[in-house]
Structure formats: C-alpha cells, structure tokens
Amino acid sequence: MGFPTKVQLIQRNESHRWYINFPSTVAQAMEFQRGEIVEWIAEDKNRLLLCRRKVPTATLKKNKRGKA
C-alpha cells in the first residue's frame, strides 16, 4: 500500500528548503526514533532510497529470519 505525500518547498531570502513528511503509520512501522540520522540515496530520477546509518536494536531482535 502506498502513502501519497506532497513535496513542500520553503523559500526564504537566501535559501530554499525541500521537505517530505512521513505519514505517522510509516514512521511507526519503521520504528523511527526522534533525532535518528538517515541518509537519502538517489538511485535514479524516479527512486529515492532512505537508509538508516544505525539500525535500532529492537528492530534487529524482531527479525527472526536472520536478515538485518
């Protein structure tokens, strides 16, 4: 199931910032933590890959197939 999300642009005098917000359902399913560092990788002009720099311990324990 997809979650449509708008891309927002905040324009200020000397800078432009782009924002993409995660729906709460997605953030909870991924068990994101406040202040967690993630990294965007642009695979092509159609795909962005979001990678965690450090997977939370709780997520590792729940994975019973041995894939981290």
KARAKA-V895111 format. One record per residue. N is the residue number from 1. RES is the residue in one letter. NEAR is the number of other ideal C-beta (glycine too) atoms within 8 Angstrom. D_LAST is the distance of its C-alpha to the last C-alpha in whole Angstrom. Layout:
N,RES,NEAR,D_LAST + N,RES,NEAR,D_LAST
This chain:
1,M,2,23 + 2,G,3,23 + 3,F,7,25 + 4,P,4,27 + 5,T,8,28 + 6,K,4,30 + 7,V,7,30 + 8,Q,8,32 + 9,L,8,34 + 10,I,8,36 + 11,Q,4,39 + 12,R,7,41 + 13,N,3,44 + 14,E,3,42 + 15,S,5,38 + 16,H,7,36 + 17,R,7,33 + 18,W,8,31 + 19,Y,8,28 + 20,I,7,26 + 21,N,6,25 + 22,F,8,22 + 23,P,8,24 + 24,S,6,23 + 25,T,7,21 + 26,V,9,19 + 27,A,9,18 + 28,Q,8,18 + 29,A,6,16 + 30,M,6,13 + 31,E,8,14 + 32,F,8,16 + 33,Q,6,18 + 34,R,4,21 + 35,G,4,21 + 36,E,8,18 + 37,I,7,18 + 38,V,8,16 + 39,E,8,17 + 40,W,8,19 + 41,I,8,19 + 42,A,8,22 + 43,E,7,21 + 44,D,5,25 + 45,K,3,27 + 46,N,4,26 + 47,R,6,22 + 48,L,7,20 + 49,L,8,17 + 50,L,8,15 + 51,C,8,13 + 52,R,9,12 + 53,R,6,13 + 54,K,5,11 + 55,V,7,8 + 56,P,9,10 + 57,T,6,10 + 58,A,7,11 + 59,T,9,8 + 60,L,9,6 + 61,K,6,9 + 62,K,6,10 + 63,N,9,7 + 64,K,4,9 + 65,R,4,9 + 66,G,5,6 + 67,K,4,4 + 68,A,5,0
